[in-house]
Amino acid sequence: LAGNVAVVTGAARGIGRATVERLLAEGAQVVLADIDVEQLDKTVAELGAPERVLAMRVDVANQREVVQLVDAAVQRFGCIDIMVNNAGIAPVIPFLDVTEEILSRVLDVNLKGAFYGTQAAGRQMISQGKGGVIINMSSINSGLANPNVAPYAISKGGMNQVTSTAAVAFAPHGIRVVGVGPGTILTE
């Protein structure tokens, strides 16, 4: 991936951090985005590649911040080739105890965040005219009925539709939009 520029949301820990580590190992330049600035700074320090990374505090539920993230990647590294919409939250709470606030926040981060990231990266990639790939981190829970993570499962099911509809919309521009659906990952 030498010469490629990647953006990863939810990059401070877990799957996001592992994705950043692999992208760097493969030679990419990487923009790390996360809402947890303290953990993000720690991750960047531990990566040890300051010339190949840019870290930004971003709340993916805020469309303006996601657009600024893509713009910053282009300003720093000249383009964007890979977008990984990984940021997500998964509160464990029984179905009947889910409040409006919990449901809204999960949908804002997981579903709207992926939509905003796909849209912003797609616009930039189309304007560059050289294709690219957008990777949406879904979940096996998008197809399972676990009543203790209902908002999460619903958001990931919706993310699958973001992925499918964007894949059709962006295919004429040589942009692949794909989803990854991991199972449970042992992270902090």
Secondary structure, DSSP 8 states (H G I E B T S, - for coil): -TT-EEEEESTTSHHHHHHHHHHHHTT-EEEEEES-HHHHHHHHHHH--GGGEEEEE--TT-HHHHHHHHHHHHHHHS---EEEE---------GGG--HHHHHHHIIIIIIHHHHHHHHHHHHHHHHTS-EEEEEE--GGGGS--GGGHHHHHHHHHHHHHHHHHHHHHGGGTEEEEEE--------
